[in-house]
């Protein structure tokens, strides 16, 4: 099951978090400045999502891949 970018975007907006979201296959990539990145990471983890690869861009922004935990 693919995690929808729109679901993550809405969750971030509800929490007043400014971030870019991109669909990355079954993952959603979230890119933000460090202060917004920390807020986004907390909001997403407390909602039951999990983090994939994270990276730091040369301009200081952070990127993380967000996945959805599937229970069978």
mmJSON file of the N, C-alpha and C atoms, coordinates in Angstrom:
{"data_MODEL":{"atom_site":{
"group_PDB":["ATOM","ATOM","ATOM","ATOM","ATOM","ATOM","ATOM","ATOM","ATOM","ATOM","ATOM","ATOM","ATOM","ATOM","ATOM","ATOM","ATOM","ATOM","ATOM","ATOM","ATOM","ATOM","ATOM","ATOM","ATOM","ATOM","ATOM","ATOM","ATOM","ATOM","ATOM","ATOM","ATOM","ATOM","ATOM","ATOM","ATOM","ATOM","ATOM","ATOM","ATOM","ATOM","ATOM","ATOM","ATOM","ATOM","ATOM","ATOM","ATOM","ATOM","ATOM","ATOM","ATOM","ATOM","ATOM","ATOM","ATOM","ATOM","ATOM","ATOM","ATOM","ATOM","ATOM","ATOM","ATOM","ATOM","ATOM","ATOM","ATOM","ATOM","ATOM","ATOM","ATOM","ATOM","ATOM","ATOM","ATOM","ATOM","ATOM","ATOM","ATOM","ATOM","ATOM","ATOM","ATOM","ATOM","ATOM","ATOM","ATOM","ATOM","ATOM","ATOM","ATOM","ATOM","ATOM","ATOM","ATOM","ATOM","ATOM","ATOM","ATOM","ATOM","ATOM","ATOM","ATOM","ATOM","ATOM","ATOM","ATOM","ATOM","ATOM","ATOM","ATOM","ATOM","ATOM","ATOM","ATOM","ATOM","ATOM","ATOM","ATOM","ATOM","ATOM","ATOM","ATOM","ATOM","ATOM","ATOM","ATOM","ATOM","ATOM","ATOM","ATOM","ATOM","ATOM","ATOM","ATOM","ATOM","ATOM","ATOM","ATOM","ATOM","ATOM","ATOM","ATOM","ATOM","ATOM","ATOM","ATOM","ATOM","ATOM","ATOM","ATOM","ATOM","ATOM","ATOM","ATOM","ATOM","ATOM","ATOM","ATOM","ATOM","ATOM","ATOM","ATOM","ATOM","ATOM","ATOM","ATOM","ATOM","ATOM","ATOM","ATOM","ATOM","ATOM","ATOM","ATOM","ATOM","ATOM","ATOM","ATOM","ATOM","ATOM","ATOM","ATOM","ATOM","ATOM","ATOM","ATOM","ATOM","ATOM","ATOM","ATOM","ATOM","ATOM","ATOM","ATOM","ATOM","ATOM","ATOM","ATOM","ATOM","ATOM","ATOM","ATOM","ATOM","ATOM","ATOM","ATOM","ATOM","ATOM","ATOM","ATOM","ATOM","ATOM","ATOM"],
"id":[1,2,3,4,5,6,7,8,9,10,11,12,13,14,15,16,17,18,19,20,21,22,23,24,25,26,27,28,29,30,31,32,33,34,35,36,37,38,39,40,41,42,43,44,45,46,47,48,49,50,51,52,53,54,55,56,57,58,59,60,61,62,63,64,65,66,67,68,69,70,71,72,73,74,75,76,77,78,79,80,81,82,83,84,85,86,87,88,89,90,91,92,93,94,95,96,97,98,99,100,101,102,103,104,105,106,107,108,109,110,111,112,113,114,115,116,117,118,119,120,121,122,123,124,125,126,127,128,129,130,131,132,133,134,135,136,137,138,139,140,141,142,143,144,145,146,147,148,149,150,151,152,153,154,155,156,157,158,159,160,161,162,163,164,165,166,167,168,169,170,171,172,173,174,175,176,177,178,179,180,181,182,183,184,185,186,187,188,189,190,191,192,193,194,195,196,197,198,199,200,201,202,203,204,205,206,207,208,209,210,211,212,213,214,215,216],
"type_symbol":["N","C","C","N","C","C","N","C","C","N","C","C","N","C","C","N","C","C","N","C","C","N","C","C","N","C","C","N","C","C","N","C","C","N","C","C","N","C","C","N","C","C","N","C","C","N","C","C","N","C","C","N","C","C","N","C","C","N","C","C","N","C","C","N","C","C","N","C","C","N","C","C","N","C","C","N","C","C","N","C","C","N","C","C","N","C","C","N","C","C","N","C","C","N","C","C","N","C","C","N","C","C","N","C","C","N","C","C","N","C","C","N","C","C","N","C","C","N","C","C","N","C","C","N","C","C","N","C","C","N","C","C","N","C","C","N","C","C","N","C","C","N","C","C","N","C","C","N","C","C","N","C","C","N","C","C","N","C","C","N","C","C","N","C","C","N","C","C","N","C","C","N","C","C","N","C","C","N","C","C","N","C","C","N","C","C","N","C","C","N","C","C","N","C","C","N","C","C","N","C","C","N","C","C","N","C","C","N","C","C","N","C","C","N","C","C"],
"label_atom_id":["N","CA","C","N","CA","C","N","CA","C","N","CA","C","N","CA","C","N","CA","C","N","CA","C","N","CA","C","N","CA","C","N","CA","C","N","CA","C","N","CA","C","N","CA","C","N","CA","C","N","CA","C","N","CA","C","N","CA","C","N","CA","C","N","CA","C","N","CA","C","N","CA","C","N","CA","C","N","CA","C","N","CA","C","N","CA","C","N","CA","C","N","CA","C","N","CA","C","N","CA","C","N","CA","C","N","CA","C","N","CA","C","N","CA","C","N","CA","C","N","CA","C","N","CA","C","N","CA","C","N","CA","C","N","CA","C","N","CA","C","N","CA","C","N","CA","C","N","CA","C","N","CA","C","N","CA","C","N","CA","C","N","CA","C","N","CA","C","N","CA","C","N","CA","C","N","CA","C","N","CA","C","N","CA","C","N","CA","C","N","CA","C","N","CA","C","N","CA","C","N","CA","C","N","CA","C","N","CA","C","N","CA","C","N","CA","C","N","CA","C","N","CA","C","N","CA","C","N","CA","C","N","CA","C","N","CA","C","N","CA","C","N","CA","C","N","CA","C","N","CA","C"],
"label_alt_id":[null,null,null,null,null,null,null,null,null,null,null,null,null,null,null,null,null,null,null,null,null,null,null,null,null,null,null,null,null,null,null,null,null,null,null,null,null,null,null,null,null,null,null,null,null,null,null,null,null,null,null,null,null,null,null,null,null,null,null,null,null,null,null,null,null,null,null,null,null,null,null,null,null,null,null,null,null,null,null,null,null,null,null,null,null,null,null,null,null,null,null,null,null,null,null,null,null,null,null,null,null,null,null,null,null,null,null,null,null,null,null,null,null,null,null,null,null,null,null,null,null,null,null,null,null,null,null,null,null,null,null,null,null,null,null,null,null,null,null,null,null,null,null,null,null,null,null,null,null,null,null,null,null,null,null,null,null,null,null,null,null,null,null,null,null,null,null,null,null,null,null,null,null,null,null,null,null,null,null,null,null,null,null,null,null,null,null,null,null,null,null,null,null,null,null,null,null,null,null,null,null,null,null,null,null,null,null,null,null,null,null,null,null,null,null,null],
"label_comp_id":["UNK","UNK","UNK","UNK","UNK","UNK","UNK","UNK","UNK","UNK","UNK","UNK","UNK","UNK","UNK","UNK","UNK","UNK","UNK","UNK","UNK","UNK","UNK","UNK","UNK","UNK","UNK","UNK","UNK","UNK","UNK","UNK","UNK","UNK","UNK","UNK","UNK","UNK","UNK","UNK","UNK","UNK","UNK","UNK","UNK","UNK","UNK","UNK","UNK","UNK","UNK","UNK","UNK","UNK","UNK","UNK","UNK","UNK","UNK","UNK","UNK","UNK","UNK","UNK","UNK","UNK","UNK","UNK","UNK","UNK","UNK","UNK","UNK","UNK","UNK","UNK","UNK","UNK","UNK","UNK","UNK","UNK","UNK","UNK","UNK","UNK","UNK","UNK","UNK","UNK","UNK","UNK","UNK","UNK","UNK","UNK","UNK","UNK","UNK","UNK","UNK","UNK","UNK","UNK","UNK","UNK","UNK","UNK","UNK","UNK","UNK","UNK","UNK","UNK","UNK","UNK","UNK","UNK","UNK","UNK","UNK","UNK","UNK","UNK","UNK","UNK","UNK","UNK","UNK","UNK","UNK","UNK","UNK","UNK","UNK","UNK","UNK","UNK","UNK","UNK","UNK","UNK","UNK","UNK","UNK","UNK","UNK","UNK","UNK","UNK","UNK","UNK","UNK","UNK","UNK","UNK","UNK","UNK","UNK","UNK","UNK","UNK","UNK","UNK","UNK","UNK","UNK","UNK","UNK","UNK","UNK","UNK","UNK","UNK","UNK","UNK","UNK","UNK","UNK","UNK","UNK","UNK","UNK","UNK","UNK","UNK","UNK","UNK","UNK","UNK","UNK","UNK","UNK","UNK","UNK","UNK","UNK","UNK","UNK","UNK","UNK","UNK","UNK","UNK","UNK","UNK","UNK","UNK","UNK","UNK","UNK","UNK","UNK","UNK","UNK","UNK"],
"label_asym_id":["A","A","A","A","A","A","A","A","A","A","A","A","A","A","A","A","A","A","A","A","A","A","A","A","A","A","A","A","A","A","A","A","A","A","A","A","A","A","A","A","A","A","A","A","A","A","A","A","A","A","A","A","A","A","A","A","A","A","A","A","A","A","A","A","A","A","A","A","A","A","A","A","A","A","A","A","A","A","A","A","A","A","A","A","A","A","A","A","A","A","A","A","A","A","A","A","A","A","A","A","A","A","A","A","A","A","A","A","A","A","A","A","A","A","A","A","A","A","A","A","A","A","A","A","A","A","A","A","A","A","A","A","A","A","A","A","A","A","A","A","A","A","A","A","A","A","A","A","A","A","A","A","A","A","A","A","A","A","A","A","A","A","A","A","A","A","A","A","A","A","A","A","A","A","A","A","A","A","A","A","A","A","A","A","A","A","A","A","A","A","A","A","A","A","A","A","A","A","A","A","A","A","A","A","A","A","A","A","A","A","A","A","A","A","A","A"],
"label_entity_id":["1","1","1","1","1","1","1","1","1","1","1","1","1","1","1","1","1","1","1","1","1","1","1","1","1","1","1","1","1","1","1","1","1","1","1","1","1","1","1","1","1","1","1","1","1","1","1","1","1","1","1","1","1","1","1","1","1","1","1","1","1","1","1","1","1","1","1","1","1","1","1","1","1","1","1","1","1","1","1","1","1","1","1","1","1","1","1","1","1","1","1","1","1","1","1","1","1","1","1","1","1","1","1","1","1","1","1","1","1","1","1","1","1","1","1","1","1","1","1","1","1","1","1","1","1","1","1","1","1","1","1","1","1","1","1","1","1","1","1","1","1","1","1","1","1","1","1","1","1","1","1","1","1","1","1","1","1","1","1","1","1","1","1","1","1","1","1","1","1","1","1","1","1","1","1","1","1","1","1","1","1","1","1","1","1","1","1","1","1","1","1","1","1","1","1","1","1","1","1","1","1","1","1","1","1","1","1","1","1","1","1","1","1","1","1","1"],
"label_seq_id":[1,1,1,2,2,2,3,3,3,4,4,4,5,5,5,6,6,6,7,7,7,8,8,8,9,9,9,10,10,10,11,11,11,12,12,12,13,13,13,14,14,14,15,15,15,16,16,16,17,17,17,18,18,18,19,19,19,20,20,20,21,21,21,22,22,22,23,23,23,24,24,24,25,25,25,26,26,26,27,27,27,28,28,28,29,29,29,30,30,30,31,31,31,32,32,32,33,33,33,34,34,34,35,35,35,36,36,36,37,37,37,38,38,38,39,39,39,40,40,40,41,41,41,42,42,42,43,43,43,44,44,44,45,45,45,46,46,46,47,47,47,48,48,48,49,49,49,50,50,50,51,51,51,52,52,52,53,53,53,54,54,54,55,55,55,56,56,56,57,57,57,58,58,58,59,59,59,60,60,60,61,61,61,62,62,62,63,63,63,64,64,64,65,65,65,66,66,66,67,67,67,68,68,68,69,69,69,70,70,70,71,71,71,72,72,72],
"pdbx_PDB_ins_code":[null,null,null,null,null,null,null,null,null,null,null,null,null,null,null,null,null,null,null,null,null,null,null,null,null,null,null,null,null,null,null,null,null,null,null,null,null,null,null,null,null,null,null,null,null,null,null,null,null,null,null,null,null,null,null,null,null,null,null,null,null,null,null,null,null,null,null,null,null,null,null,null,null,null,null,null,null,null,null,null,null,null,null,null,null,null,null,null,null,null,null,null,null,null,null,null,null,null,null,null,null,null,null,null,null,null,null,null,null,null,null,null,null,null,null,null,null,null,null,null,null,null,null,null,null,null,null,null,null,null,null,null,null,null,null,null,null,null,null,null,null,null,null,null,null,null,null,null,null,null,null,null,null,null,null,null,null,null,null,null,null,null,null,null,null,null,null,null,null,null,null,null,null,null,null,null,null,null,null,null,null,null,null,null,null,null,null,null,null,null,null,null,null,null,null,null,null,null,null,null,null,null,null,null,null,null,null,null,null,null,null,null,null,null,null,null],
"Cartn_x":[0.835,0.0,0.88,0.612,1.426,0.937,1.86,1.543,1.327,0.213,-0.122,0.508,1.112,1.72,0.688,-0.531,-1.56,-1.869,-1.819,-2.068,-1.008,0.247,1.343,1.256,0.981,0.881,-0.197,-1.346,-2.434,-2.039,-1.392,-0.96,0.019,0.945,1.908,1.206,0.292,-0.451,-1.259,-1.907,-2.69,-1.823,-0.548,0.395,1.209,0.784,1.445,2.92,3.236,4.611,4.801,5.842,6.155,7.214,6.837,7.767,7.32,8.289,7.987,7.739,6.795,6.575,6.643,7.225,7.376,7.065,6.353,6.112,7.39,7.802,9.024,8.7,7.966,7.538,6.525,6.811,5.923,6.169,7.148,7.527,7.097,7.102,6.923,8.162,8.767,9.944,9.483,10.003,9.695,10.999,10.982,12.172,11.81,12.645,12.329,13.582,13.456,14.497,14.552,15.669,15.897,14.794,14.317,13.289,11.979,11.6,10.389,10.575,11.793,12.118,11.905,12.375,12.238,10.761,9.979,8.538,7.848,8.218,7.612,7.942,9.19,9.603,8.796,8.654,7.897,6.428,5.813,4.402,4.162,5.046,4.87,5.122,6.148,6.44,5.338,4.767,3.692,2.398,2.292,1.122,1.322,2.459,2.675,3.422,3.953,4.757,6.19,6.993,8.389,9.309,10.524,11.529,12.368,12.636,13.584,14.876,15.507,16.762,16.562,17.547,17.555,18.847,18.802,20.021,19.982,21.168,21.316,21.787,21.08,21.455,22.499,23.291,24.312,23.751,22.478,21.884,21.345,21.519,21.123,19.768,18.975,17.689,17.907,16.933,16.969,15.904,16.165,15.233,15.07,13.833,13.586,12.542,12.67,11.666,10.733,9.434,8.428,7.72,7.609,6.905,5.732,4.868,3.679,3.828,3.609,3.682,2.431,2.628,1.502,1.41,0.253,0.035,-0.783,-0.303,-1.012,-1.767],
"Cartn_y":[-1.176,0.0,1.239,2.142,3.335,4.459,5.089,6.233,7.442,8.125,9.258,10.552,11.279,12.566,13.528,13.504,14.434,14.21,12.961,12.653,13.32,13.204,13.808,15.333,15.878,17.327,17.903,17.261,17.734,17.686,16.602,16.477,17.59,17.894,18.957,20.322,20.578,21.855,22.012,20.926,20.978,21.363,21.017,21.326,22.594,23.377,24.646,24.458,23.375,23.066,23.373,24.16,24.522,23.557,22.742,21.76,21.387,20.972,20.438,18.942,18.427,16.983,16.489,15.311,14.704,13.22,12.678,11.24,10.546,9.525,8.781,7.291,6.847,5.446,5.204,4.248,3.966,4.897,5.744,6.678,8.093,8.972,10.4,11.096,11.935,12.689,14.04,14.414,15.698,16.483,17.713,18.57,19.876,20.291,21.504,22.095,23.355,23.985,23.238,23.351,22.534,22.678,23.881,24.04,23.368,23.491,22.857,21.345,20.922,19.501,18.791,19.424,18.826,18.708,19.753,19.716,18.644,18.554,17.572,16.15,15.92,14.581,14.164,15.069,14.772,14.483,15.346,15.176,13.848,13.485,12.26,11.008,11.047,9.883,9.647,10.712,10.533,10.052,10.17,9.67,8.247,7.626,6.229,5.983,7.028,6.844,6.526,6.018,5.774,6.442,6.702,7.395,6.414,6.795,6.075,6.873,6.942,7.686,9.167,9.778,11.217,11.781,13.027,13.647,15.142,15.761,17.209,17.768,18.783,19.426,20.506,20.875,21.914,23.259,23.547,24.812,24.741,23.611,23.473,22.813,22.652,21.979,20.494,19.894,18.463,17.754,16.492,15.672,14.343,13.837,12.508,11.797,10.494,9.666,9.141,9.236,8.804,7.585,6.572,5.359,5.108,4.226,3.895,2.494,2.322,1.012,0.218,-0.91,-1.769,-2.942,-3.11,-4.237,-5.297,-6.521,-7.604,-8.45],
"Cartn_z":[0.0,0.0,0.0,-0.906,-1.082,-0.168,0.517,1.36,0.462,0.62,-0.25,0.254,-0.673,-0.371,0.221,-0.289,0.195,1.674,2.13,3.542,4.424,4.039,4.805,4.738,3.559,3.393,4.303,4.36,5.24,6.705,7.109,8.499,8.86,7.963,8.222,8.314,7.41,7.434,8.717,9.148,10.4,11.583,11.513,12.587,12.304,11.309,10.931,10.6,9.906,9.525,8.048,7.742,6.358,5.843,4.85,4.29,2.886,2.073,0.745,0.893,0.128,0.11,-1.326,-1.498,-2.815,-2.698,-3.676,-3.698,-4.14,-3.427,-3.745,-3.702,-4.691,-4.712,-3.609,-2.736,-1.61,-0.441,-0.536,0.518,0.153,1.15,0.92,1.466,0.628,1.047,1.59,2.753,3.373,3.448,2.924,2.916,3.618,4.586,5.341,5.987,6.394,7.21,8.539,9.259,10.456,11.506,11.776,12.811,12.394,11.137,10.632,10.501,10.177,10.066,11.407,12.483,13.813,14.188,13.922,14.206,13.363,12.085,11.184,11.64,11.984,12.44,13.667,14.62,15.845,15.517,14.696,14.344,13.631,12.72,11.947,12.786,13.629,14.469,15.49,16.043,17.024,16.376,15.056,14.335,13.828,14.151,13.804,12.507,11.881,10.672,11.093,10.179,10.517,9.518,9.978,9.179,8.39,7.145,6.319,6.293,5.14,5.001,5.247,5.888,6.139,5.549,5.109,4.599,4.835,4.763,4.914,3.579,3.075,1.828,2.086,1.067,1.234,1.731,1.412,1.863,3.29,3.968,5.364,5.58,4.523,4.678,4.969,5.607,5.916,5.097,4.809,4.052,4.77,4.792,5.378,4.543,4.475,3.838,4.919,4.661,5.614,5.061,5.901,5.514,6.434,5.994,6.767,7.308,8.585,9.211,8.85,8.249,7.855,8.807,9.411,10.3,9.569,9.581,8.875,9.866],
"occupancy":[1.0,1.0,1.0,1.0,1.0,1.0,1.0,1.0,1.0,1.0,1.0,1.0,1.0,1.0,1.0,1.0,1.0,1.0,1.0,1.0,1.0,1.0,1.0,1.0,1.0,1.0,1.0,1.0,1.0,1.0,1.0,1.0,1.0,1.0,1.0,1.0,1.0,1.0,1.0,1.0,1.0,1.0,1.0,1.0,1.0,1.0,1.0,1.0,1.0,1.0,1.0,1.0,1.0,1.0,1.0,1.0,1.0,1.0,1.0,1.0,1.0,1.0,1.0,1.0,1.0,1.0,1.0,1.0,1.0,1.0,1.0,1.0,1.0,1.0,1.0,1.0,1.0,1.0,1.0,1.0,1.0,1.0,1.0,1.0,1.0,1.0,1.0,1.0,1.0,1.0,1.0,1.0,1.0,1.0,1.0,1.0,1.0,1.0,1.0,1.0,1.0,1.0,1.0,1.0,1.0,1.0,1.0,1.0,1.0,1.0,1.0,1.0,1.0,1.0,1.0,1.0,1.0,1.0,1.0,1.0,1.0,1.0,1.0,1.0,1.0,1.0,1.0,1.0,1.0,1.0,1.0,1.0,1.0,1.0,1.0,1.0,1.0,1.0,1.0,1.0,1.0,1.0,1.0,1.0,1.0,1.0,1.0,1.0,1.0,1.0,1.0,1.0,1.0,1.0,1.0,1.0,1.0,1.0,1.0,1.0,1.0,1.0,1.0,1.0,1.0,1.0,1.0,1.0,1.0,1.0,1.0,1.0,1.0,1.0,1.0,1.0,1.0,1.0,1.0,1.0,1.0,1.0,1.0,1.0,1.0,1.0,1.0,1.0,1.0,1.0,1.0,1.0,1.0,1.0,1.0,1.0,1.0,1.0,1.0,1.0,1.0,1.0,1.0,1.0,1.0,1.0,1.0,1.0,1.0,1.0,1.0,1.0,1.0,1.0,1.0,1.0],
"B_iso_or_equiv":[0.0,0.0,0.0,0.0,0.0,0.0,0.0,0.0,0.0,0.0,0.0,0.0,0.0,0.0,0.0,0.0,0.0,0.0,0.0,0.0,0.0,0.0,0.0,0.0,0.0,0.0,0.0,0.0,0.0,0.0,0.0,0.0,0.0,0.0,0.0,0.0,0.0,0.0,0.0,0.0,0.0,0.0,0.0,0.0,0.0,0.0,0.0,0.0,0.0,0.0,0.0,0.0,0.0,0.0,0.0,0.0,0.0,0.0,0.0,0.0,0.0,0.0,0.0,0.0,0.0,0.0,0.0,0.0,0.0,0.0,0.0,0.0,0.0,0.0,0.0,0.0,0.0,0.0,0.0,0.0,0.0,0.0,0.0,0.0,0.0,0.0,0.0,0.0,0.0,0.0,0.0,0.0,0.0,0.0,0.0,0.0,0.0,0.0,0.0,0.0,0.0,0.0,0.0,0.0,0.0,0.0,0.0,0.0,0.0,0.0,0.0,0.0,0.0,0.0,0.0,0.0,0.0,0.0,0.0,0.0,0.0,0.0,0.0,0.0,0.0,0.0,0.0,0.0,0.0,0.0,0.0,0.0,0.0,0.0,0.0,0.0,0.0,0.0,0.0,0.0,0.0,0.0,0.0,0.0,0.0,0.0,0.0,0.0,0.0,0.0,0.0,0.0,0.0,0.0,0.0,0.0,0.0,0.0,0.0,0.0,0.0,0.0,0.0,0.0,0.0,0.0,0.0,0.0,0.0,0.0,0.0,0.0,0.0,0.0,0.0,0.0,0.0,0.0,0.0,0.0,0.0,0.0,0.0,0.0,0.0,0.0,0.0,0.0,0.0,0.0,0.0,0.0,0.0,0.0,0.0,0.0,0.0,0.0,0.0,0.0,0.0,0.0,0.0,0.0,0.0,0.0,0.0,0.0,0.0,0.0,0.0,0.0,0.0,0.0,0.0,0.0],
"pdbx_formal_charge":[null,null,null,null,null,null,null,null,null,null,null,null,null,null,null,null,null,null,null,null,null,null,null,null,null,null,null,null,null,null,null,null,null,null,null,null,null,null,null,null,null,null,null,null,null,null,null,null,null,null,null,null,null,null,null,null,null,null,null,null,null,null,null,null,null,null,null,null,null,null,null,null,null,null,null,null,null,null,null,null,null,null,null,null,null,null,null,null,null,null,null,null,null,null,null,null,null,null,null,null,null,null,null,null,null,null,null,null,null,null,null,null,null,null,null,null,null,null,null,null,null,null,null,null,null,null,null,null,null,null,null,null,null,null,null,null,null,null,null,null,null,null,null,null,null,null,null,null,null,null,null,null,null,null,null,null,null,null,null,null,null,null,null,null,null,null,null,null,null,null,null,null,null,null,null,null,null,null,null,null,null,null,null,null,null,null,null,null,null,null,null,null,null,null,null,null,null,null,null,null,null,null,null,null,null,null,null,null,null,null,null,null,null,null,null,null],
"auth_seq_id":[1,1,1,2,2,2,3,3,3,4,4,4,5,5,5,6,6,6,7,7,7,8,8,8,9,9,9,10,10,10,11,11,11,12,12,12,13,13,13,14,14,14,15,15,15,16,16,16,17,17,17,18,18,18,19,19,19,20,20,20,21,21,21,22,22,22,23,23,23,24,24,24,25,25,25,26,26,26,27,27,27,28,28,28,29,29,29,30,30,30,31,31,31,32,32,32,33,33,33,34,34,34,35,35,35,36,36,36,37,37,37,38,38,38,39,39,39,40,40,40,41,41,41,42,42,42,43,43,43,44,44,44,45,45,45,46,46,46,47,47,47,48,48,48,49,49,49,50,50,50,51,51,51,52,52,52,53,53,53,54,54,54,55,55,55,56,56,56,57,57,57,58,58,58,59,59,59,60,60,60,61,61,61,62,62,62,63,63,63,64,64,64,65,65,65,66,66,66,67,67,67,68,68,68,69,69,69,70,70,70,71,71,71,72,72,72],
"auth_comp_id":["UNK","UNK","UNK","UNK","UNK","UNK","UNK","UNK","UNK","UNK","UNK","UNK","UNK","UNK","UNK","UNK","UNK","UNK","UNK","UNK","UNK","UNK","UNK","UNK","UNK","UNK","UNK","UNK","UNK","UNK","UNK","UNK","UNK","UNK","UNK","UNK","UNK","UNK","UNK","UNK","UNK","UNK","UNK","UNK","UNK","UNK","UNK","UNK","UNK","UNK","UNK","UNK","UNK","UNK","UNK","UNK","UNK","UNK","UNK","UNK","UNK","UNK","UNK","UNK","UNK","UNK","UNK","UNK","UNK","UNK","UNK","UNK","UNK","UNK","UNK","UNK","UNK","UNK","UNK","UNK","UNK","UNK","UNK","UNK","UNK","UNK","UNK","UNK","UNK","UNK","UNK","UNK","UNK","UNK","UNK","UNK","UNK","UNK","UNK","UNK","UNK","UNK","UNK","UNK","UNK","UNK","UNK","UNK","UNK","UNK","UNK","UNK","UNK","UNK","UNK","UNK","UNK","UNK","UNK","UNK","UNK","UNK","UNK","UNK","UNK","UNK","UNK","UNK","UNK","UNK","UNK","UNK","UNK","UNK","UNK","UNK","UNK","UNK","UNK","UNK","UNK","UNK","UNK","UNK","UNK","UNK","UNK","UNK","UNK","UNK","UNK","UNK","UNK","UNK","UNK","UNK","UNK","UNK","UNK","UNK","UNK","UNK","UNK","UNK","UNK","UNK","UNK","UNK","UNK","UNK","UNK","UNK","UNK","UNK","UNK","UNK","UNK","UNK","UNK","UNK","UNK","UNK","UNK","UNK","UNK","UNK","UNK","UNK","UNK","UNK","UNK","UNK","UNK","UNK","UNK","UNK","UNK","UNK","UNK","UNK","UNK","UNK","UNK","UNK","UNK","UNK","UNK","UNK","UNK","UNK","UNK","UNK","UNK","UNK","UNK","UNK"],
"auth_asym_id":["A","A","A","A","A","A","A","A","A","A","A","A","A","A","A","A","A","A","A","A","A","A","A","A","A","A","A","A","A","A","A","A","A","A","A","A","A","A","A","A","A","A","A","A","A","A","A","A","A","A","A","A","A","A","A","A","A","A","A","A","A","A","A","A","A","A","A","A","A","A","A","A","A","A","A","A","A","A","A","A","A","A","A","A","A","A","A","A","A","A","A","A","A","A","A","A","A","A","A","A","A","A","A","A","A","A","A","A","A","A","A","A","A","A","A","A","A","A","A","A","A","A","A","A","A","A","A","A","A","A","A","A","A","A","A","A","A","A","A","A","A","A","A","A","A","A","A","A","A","A","A","A","A","A","A","A","A","A","A","A","A","A","A","A","A","A","A","A","A","A","A","A","A","A","A","A","A","A","A","A","A","A","A","A","A","A","A","A","A","A","A","A","A","A","A","A","A","A","A","A","A","A","A","A","A","A","A","A","A","A","A","A","A","A","A","A"],
"auth_atom_id":["N","CA","C","N","CA","C","N","CA","C","N","CA","C","N","CA","C","N","CA","C","N","CA","C","N","CA","C","N","CA","C","N","CA","C","N","CA","C","N","CA","C","N","CA","C","N","CA","C","N","CA","C","N","CA","C","N","CA","C","N","CA","C","N","CA","C","N","CA","C","N","CA","C","N","CA","C","N","CA","C","N","CA","C","N","CA","C","N","CA","C","N","CA","C","N","CA","C","N","CA","C","N","CA","C","N","CA","C","N","CA","C","N","CA","C","N","CA","C","N","CA","C","N","CA","C","N","CA","C","N","CA","C","N","CA","C","N","CA","C","N","CA","C","N","CA","C","N","CA","C","N","CA","C","N","CA","C","N","CA","C","N","CA","C","N","CA","C","N","CA","C","N","CA","C","N","CA","C","N","CA","C","N","CA","C","N","CA","C","N","CA","C","N","CA","C","N","CA","C","N","CA","C","N","CA","C","N","CA","C","N","CA","C","N","CA","C","N","CA","C","N","CA","C","N","CA","C","N","CA","C","N","CA","C","N","CA","C","N","CA","C","N","CA","C","N","CA","C","N","CA","C"],
"pdbx_PDB_model_num":[1,1,1,1,1,1,1,1,1,1,1,1,1,1,1,1,1,1,1,1,1,1,1,1,1,1,1,1,1,1,1,1,1,1,1,1,1,1,1,1,1,1,1,1,1,1,1,1,1,1,1,1,1,1,1,1,1,1,1,1,1,1,1,1,1,1,1,1,1,1,1,1,1,1,1,1,1,1,1,1,1,1,1,1,1,1,1,1,1,1,1,1,1,1,1,1,1,1,1,1,1,1,1,1,1,1,1,1,1,1,1,1,1,1,1,1,1,1,1,1,1,1,1,1,1,1,1,1,1,1,1,1,1,1,1,1,1,1,1,1,1,1,1,1,1,1,1,1,1,1,1,1,1,1,1,1,1,1,1,1,1,1,1,1,1,1,1,1,1,1,1,1,1,1,1,1,1,1,1,1,1,1,1,1,1,1,1,1,1,1,1,1,1,1,1,1,1,1,1,1,1,1,1,1,1,1,1,1,1,1,1,1,1,1,1,1]
}}}
